């Protein structure tokens, strides 16, 4: 959660250090020309400082100290405070200009989930949103998520999606969660070796399934996080690489173990089969995309689906189940034990294909609820 700064006071205005210098010169009855001669600076430079049109540099501060006997740090502190105040004023103007951008995010839901602090004004909401994303202004957000200025880590443009603002917030939250996790360096071999153990967890689906899943993946150098959906972002999961570490971000969207595990193995397939430059968003609607890119992404999604099928309930295993007629719930339990999978995985597949009704085997489904 982005925490608001407590007890931080930023004055609306701070005088230029030239004001202090003018007071000192008046006190001593010294004019700008004499002071310029004593400090070895051009008179126009001293005049500009007195008018608040020029800054006092560290070299000047030391020279002023010799003449005024006022410590150099006094002048530098005055200049720093003045510069910071001006910078914050410019930032306030930026925030005002960014309010329209901020209003396109589901801010209230992000606050409810604890992703943002609960602040009052839209200027404050804009500030905490920019802090959440780690950007100084909304143009930087657009460069990153729309114009792909950092192509090496973010290949697609969210401008093509139907809910780019909410999706970017969901993705960013996943990044923040991943940053809190430690993991070993990624090893494709170790990740492949972990898959049978992960399948065993899928088959038993204990209450601690996610903690076990997360820990095993971290040993292989893969980070897995759960990030709940935001309004208008019906995402099941996403895969991307952050600093050479693969991240699987899951929502548990359907709140059922069969859907959750299929999505996990689907994302695992992307990691093992596809490159680091792609980011895969599952179930996201796109407004447009080039035909060639669409075909390429569809092919990769199909490959990830096939990978998930292999590790959850393979086509050969499905054919073996279908060879039995009529299929009973007892058959489902027996085949699940034989194949080392969960009865809900088999039941869900058969329901999806219309082979059994949705009332069949509903007791096998286990809730996946991270609330």
C-alpha positions as CSV (number, residue, x, y, z in Angstrom):
1,X,0.0,0.0,0.0
2,X,1.3,3.5,-0.8
3,X,1.4,5.4,2.5
4,X,0.7,9.1,2.7
5,X,3.5,11.2,4.2
6,X,2.7,12.0,7.8
7,X,3.6,15.3,9.5
8,X,5.1,16.6,6.2
9,X,4.7,20.4,5.8
10,X,5.5,22.1,2.6
11,X,5.0,25.9,2.6
12,X,3.1,27.6,-0.2
13,X,5.9,30.1,-0.7
14,X,9.6,30.5,0.3
15,X,11.5,33.8,-0.2
16,X,14.5,33.8,-2.6
17,X,17.9,34.0,-0.7
18,X,18.4,37.3,-2.6
19,X,15.9,38.7,-0.1
20,X,18.2,37.8,2.8
21,X,21.2,39.2,0.9
22,X,19.4,42.5,0.3
23,X,18.6,42.8,4.0
24,X,22.3,42.2,4.9
25,X,23.6,44.8,2.4
26,X,21.1,47.4,3.6
27,X,22.1,46.6,7.2
28,X,25.8,47.3,6.3
29,X,25.1,50.2,4.0
30,X,26.8,48.3,1.2
31,X,25.6,48.6,-2.5
32,X,25.5,45.7,-5.1
33,X,28.6,47.1,-6.8
34,X,30.8,47.0,-3.8
35,X,29.5,43.6,-2.8
36,X,30.3,42.3,-6.3
37,X,33.8,43.6,-6.1
38,X,34.4,42.1,-2.7
39,X,33.1,38.7,-3.9
40,X,34.8,38.8,-7.3
41,X,31.5,38.3,-9.1
42,X,30.0,40.5,-11.9
43,X,27.7,43.2,-10.7
44,X,24.9,41.9,-13.0
45,X,25.1,38.5,-11.3
46,X,24.7,40.1,-7.8
47,X,21.8,42.3,-9.1
48,X,20.1,39.2,-10.6
49,X,20.4,37.4,-7.2
50,X,19.0,40.4,-5.4
51,X,16.0,40.4,-7.8
52,X,15.4,36.7,-7.3
53,X,16.3,36.0,-10.9
54,X,19.5,33.9,-10.4
55,X,20.6,31.2,-7.9
56,X,23.3,31.1,-5.4
57,X,25.8,28.4,-6.3
58,X,28.0,26.5,-3.8
59,X,31.0,28.5,-5.0
60,X,29.1,31.7,-4.4
61,X,28.0,30.6,-1.0
62,X,31.6,30.1,0.1
63,X,32.5,33.5,-1.3
64,X,29.6,35.2,0.4
65,X,30.6,33.6,3.7
66,X,34.0,35.4,3.5
67,X,32.4,38.7,2.9
68,X,29.3,38.5,5.1
69,X,30.6,36.1,7.8
70,X,27.3,34.3,7.3
71,X,28.0,30.5,6.9
72,X,27.9,29.1,3.4
73,X,25.3,26.5,4.5
74,X,22.9,29.3,5.4
75,X,22.9,30.6,1.8
76,X,22.7,27.1,0.4
77,X,19.8,26.1,2.6
78,X,17.9,29.2,1.7
79,X,18.5,28.4,-2.0
80,X,17.6,24.8,-1.6
81,X,14.3,25.6,0.2
82,X,13.4,28.1,-2.5
83,X,14.2,25.7,-5.3
84,X,12.3,22.9,-3.6
85,X,9.2,25.1,-3.1
86,X,9.2,26.1,-6.7
87,X,9.6,22.5,-7.8
88,X,6.7,21.5,-5.7
89,X,4.6,24.3,-7.1
90,X,5.3,23.1,-10.6
91,X,4.4,19.6,-9.4
92,X,1.1,20.9,-8.1
93,X,0.4,22.3,-11.5
94,X,1.3,18.9,-13.0
95,X,-1.1,17.2,-10.6
96,X,-4.0,19.6,-11.6
97,X,-3.3,18.8,-15.3
98,X,-3.3,15.1,-14.5
99,X,-6.6,15.0,-12.6
100,X,-8.5,14.0,-15.8
101,X,-6.2,11.0,-16.2
102,X,-6.6,10.0,-12.6
103,X,-10.4,10.0,-12.8
104,X,-10.2,7.1,-15.4
105,X,-9.0,4.7,-12.7
106,X,-11.2,2.7,-10.3
107,X,-9.7,4.7,-7.4
108,X,-12.4,3.9,-4.8
109,X,-11.9,0.1,-5.5
110,X,-8.2,0.5,-5.2
111,X,-8.6,2.2,-1.9
112,X,-11.0,-0.5,-0.7
113,X,-8.4,-3.2,-1.6
114,X,-5.7,-1.3,0.3
115,X,-3.7,-0.4,-2.8
116,X,-4.0,3.3,-2.2
117,X,-4.4,5.5,0.9
118,X,-7.8,7.1,1.4
119,X,-7.3,10.7,0.6
120,X,-9.9,13.4,-0.1
121,X,-9.2,15.8,-3.0
122,X,-8.6,14.8,-6.6
123,X,-5.2,16.5,-6.4
124,X,-4.3,14.1,-3.6
125,X,-5.8,11.1,-5.4
126,X,-3.7,12.0,-8.4
127,X,-0.6,12.3,-6.3
128,X,-1.0,8.8,-4.7
129,X,-1.8,7.3,-8.1
130,X,1.4,8.6,-9.6
131,X,3.3,7.4,-6.5
132,X,1.6,3.9,-6.9
133,X,2.9,3.7,-10.5
134,X,6.2,5.2,-9.7
135,X,5.8,8.0,-12.3
136,X,6.3,11.8,-12.0
137,X,3.4,12.6,-14.3
138,X,0.7,11.0,-16.4
139,X,2.6,11.5,-19.6
140,X,5.2,9.1,-18.3
141,X,2.4,6.6,-17.7
142,X,1.3,7.0,-21.2
143,X,4.8,6.5,-22.6
144,X,5.1,3.3,-20.6
145,X,1.7,1.7,-21.1
146,X,0.5,3.2,-24.4
147,X,3.6,4.2,-26.4
148,X,5.8,1.3,-25.3
149,X,8.9,3.4,-24.6
150,X,10.4,0.6,-22.5
151,X,9.9,-2.2,-25.1
152,X,12.4,-4.5,-23.5
153,X,10.0,-5.2,-20.6
154,X,6.6,-4.3,-21.9
155,X,5.9,-5.4,-25.5
156,X,2.2,-4.8,-25.9
157,X,0.4,-1.5,-25.7
158,X,-2.6,-1.3,-23.4
159,X,-4.2,1.3,-25.7
160,X,-5.4,-1.7,-27.6
161,X,-7.4,-3.0,-24.6
162,X,-10.9,-2.1,-23.6
163,X,-9.9,-1.1,-20.0
164,X,-6.3,0.1,-20.1
165,X,-6.4,2.1,-16.9
166,X,-7.7,-0.6,-14.7
167,X,-5.5,-3.2,-16.3
168,X,-2.4,-1.1,-15.8
169,X,-3.3,-0.7,-12.1
170,X,-3.7,-4.5,-11.8
171,X,-0.4,-5.2,-13.5
172,X,1.4,-2.6,-11.4
173,X,0.0,-4.1,-8.2
174,X,1.5,-7.5,-9.3
175,X,4.9,-5.8,-9.8
176,X,4.7,-4.4,-6.3
177,X,3.8,-7.8,-4.8
178,X,6.6,-9.5,-6.7
179,X,9.1,-7.0,-5.4
180,X,8.3,-8.2,-1.9
181,X,9.1,-11.8,-2.7
182,X,12.6,-13.2,-2.8
183,X,13.5,-16.1,-5.2
184,X,16.4,-18.0,-6.5
185,X,17.7,-17.2,-10.0
186,X,15.4,-18.6,-12.6
187,X,16.2,-22.1,-13.8
188,X,14.0,-23.6,-16.6
189,X,15.3,-27.1,-15.6
190,X,14.3,-26.6,-11.9
191,X,10.9,-25.2,-12.9
192,X,10.3,-28.3,-15.2
193,X,11.4,-30.6,-12.3
194,X,8.9,-28.8,-10.0
195,X,5.9,-29.4,-12.2
196,X,5.1,-33.0,-11.0
197,X,5.2,-31.8,-7.4
198,X,2.9,-28.9,-8.3
199,X,0.5,-31.3,-10.0
200,X,0.4,-33.3,-6.7
201,X,-0.7,-30.2,-4.9
202,X,-3.3,-29.6,-7.6
203,X,-4.6,-33.1,-7.1
204,X,-5.0,-32.8,-3.3
205,X,-5.7,-29.1,-3.3
206,X,-4.9,-28.6,0.5
207,X,-5.9,-25.4,2.4
208,X,-2.4,-24.2,2.1
209,X,-2.2,-24.9,-1.7
210,X,-1.2,-21.3,-2.6
211,X,1.6,-21.0,0.0
212,X,3.0,-24.3,-1.2
213,X,2.7,-23.3,-4.9
214,X,4.4,-20.0,-4.3
215,X,7.3,-21.5,-2.3
216,X,8.0,-24.3,-4.8
217,X,8.0,-21.8,-7.7
218,X,10.3,-19.4,-5.8
219,X,12.9,-22.2,-5.4
220,X,12.9,-22.5,-9.2
221,X,13.2,-18.7,-9.7
222,X,9.5,-18.1,-10.6
223,X,7.4,-15.6,-8.6
224,X,3.7,-16.2,-8.3
225,X,1.3,-13.7,-6.8
226,X,-2.4,-13.4,-6.3
227,X,-3.9,-10.1,-7.3
228,X,-7.7,-9.7,-7.2
229,X,-9.5,-8.3,-10.3
230,X,-10.6,-4.7,-10.5
231,X,-13.9,-3.6,-12.1
232,X,-13.8,-4.0,-15.9
233,X,-10.7,-6.2,-15.8
234,X,-12.0,-9.8,-16.0
235,X,-8.4,-11.2,-16.2
236,X,-7.7,-14.8,-15.1
237,X,-3.9,-14.4,-15.1
238,X,-0.8,-12.8,-16.7
239,X,2.8,-13.8,-17.3
240,X,5.7,-11.5,-17.8
241,X,9.4,-11.1,-17.0
242,X,10.6,-8.6,-14.5
243,X,14.4,-8.1,-14.3
244,X,15.0,-11.6,-15.7
245,X,12.6,-13.2,-13.2
246,X,9.3,-14.6,-14.6
247,X,6.2,-13.5,-12.8
248,X,2.9,-15.3,-12.8
249,X,0.0,-13.1,-11.6
250,X,-3.3,-14.9,-10.9
251,X,-6.7,-13.6,-9.9
252,X,-8.6,-16.7,-9.0
253,X,-11.3,-15.1,-11.1
254,X,-13.8,-18.0,-11.2
255,X,-13.1,-18.9,-7.5
256,X,-12.9,-22.6,-8.5
257,X,-9.9,-24.9,-8.2
258,X,-10.2,-26.4,-11.7
259,X,-10.1,-22.9,-13.3
260,X,-7.3,-21.8,-11.0
261,X,-5.0,-24.7,-11.7
262,X,-5.6,-24.6,-15.5
263,X,-4.7,-20.9,-15.5
264,X,-1.5,-21.6,-13.5
265,X,-0.3,-24.3,-15.8
266,X,-1.3,-22.2,-18.8
267,X,1.0,-19.4,-17.5
268,X,3.7,-21.8,-16.6
269,X,3.6,-22.9,-20.3
270,X,4.2,-19.3,-21.4
271,X,7.3,-19.2,-19.3
272,X,8.8,-22.4,-20.6
273,X,7.7,-22.1,-24.2
274,X,7.8,-18.4,-25.1
275,X,10.2,-15.5,-24.9
276,X,10.9,-12.9,-22.3
277,X,9.6,-9.9,-24.4
278,X,6.0,-10.9,-24.5
279,X,3.4,-10.2,-21.8
280,X,0.4,-12.5,-21.8
281,X,-2.9,-11.3,-20.4
282,X,-5.5,-14.0,-20.2
283,X,-9.2,-13.2,-21.0
284,X,-8.5,-9.6,-21.8
285,X,-10.6,-8.0,-24.5
286,X,-8.8,-6.1,-27.3
287,X,-10.3,-3.3,-29.4
288,X,-7.8,-3.9,-32.2
289,X,-4.5,-5.6,-33.1
290,X,-2.6,-6.2,-36.3
291,X,-3.6,-9.4,-38.0
292,X,0.0,-10.8,-37.9
293,X,0.4,-10.0,-34.2
294,X,-3.1,-11.5,-33.5
295,X,-2.2,-14.7,-35.3
296,X,1.2,-15.0,-33.5
297,X,-0.4,-14.4,-30.0
298,X,-3.2,-16.8,-30.7
299,X,-0.7,-19.5,-31.6
300,X,1.2,-18.9,-28.4
301,X,-2.0,-19.0,-26.4
302,X,-2.9,-22.3,-28.0
303,X,0.5,-23.7,-27.1
304,X,0.0,-22.6,-23.5
305,X,-3.5,-24.2,-23.5
306,X,-2.0,-27.5,-24.8
307,X,0.7,-27.3,-22.1
308,X,-2.0,-26.8,-19.4
309,X,-4.1,-29.7,-20.8
310,X,-1.0,-31.9,-20.6
311,X,-0.4,-31.2,-16.9
312,X,-4.0,-31.1,-15.7
313,X,-5.9,-33.7,-17.7
314,X,-4.4,-34.8,-21.0
315,X,-6.2,-35.6,-24.2
316,X,-5.2,-39.3,-23.9
317,X,-6.6,-39.3,-20.4
318,X,-9.7,-37.6,-21.6
319,X,-10.2,-40.2,-24.3
320,X,-9.9,-43.0,-21.7
321,X,-12.6,-41.4,-19.6
322,X,-14.9,-41.0,-22.7
323,X,-14.5,-44.6,-23.5
324,X,-16.6,-45.4,-20.5
325,X,-20.3,-44.9,-20.9
326,X,-22.3,-43.8,-19.1
327,X,-19.8,-41.8,-17.0
328,X,-20.6,-41.9,-13.3
329,X,-19.2,-39.8,-10.5
330,X,-17.5,-43.0,-9.3
331,X,-15.7,-43.2,-12.6
332,X,-14.5,-39.6,-12.1
333,X,-13.0,-40.4,-8.7
334,X,-11.3,-43.5,-10.0
335,X,-9.8,-41.8,-13.0
336,X,-8.7,-38.8,-11.0
337,X,-6.7,-41.1,-8.7
338,X,-5.3,-43.0,-11.6
339,X,-4.2,-39.9,-13.5
340,X,-2.9,-38.0,-10.4
341,X,-5.3,-35.1,-10.9
342,X,-8.3,-33.7,-9.1
343,X,-11.9,-34.8,-9.8
344,X,-12.9,-31.2,-10.4
345,X,-10.4,-31.0,-13.2
346,X,-12.0,-33.9,-15.1
347,X,-15.5,-32.8,-14.2
348,X,-14.9,-29.2,-15.3
349,X,-13.5,-30.3,-18.7
350,X,-16.4,-32.6,-19.3
351,X,-18.9,-29.9,-18.3
352,X,-17.2,-27.3,-20.6
353,X,-17.4,-29.7,-23.5
354,X,-21.1,-30.4,-22.8
355,X,-20.5,-34.1,-22.2
356,X,-22.0,-34.0,-18.7
357,X,-24.5,-31.4,-17.2
358,X,-23.3,-28.7,-14.9
359,X,-25.2,-30.4,-12.1
360,X,-22.9,-33.4,-12.4
361,X,-20.1,-33.8,-9.9
362,X,-20.5,-30.3,-8.5
363,X,-19.4,-31.5,-5.0
364,X,-15.9,-32.0,-6.4
365,X,-15.3,-28.3,-7.0
366,X,-13.4,-26.5,-4.2
367,X,-13.6,-22.8,-3.6
368,X,-10.6,-20.7,-4.3
369,X,-11.2,-17.6,-2.3
370,X,-8.3,-15.4,-1.1
371,X,-10.5,-12.9,0.8
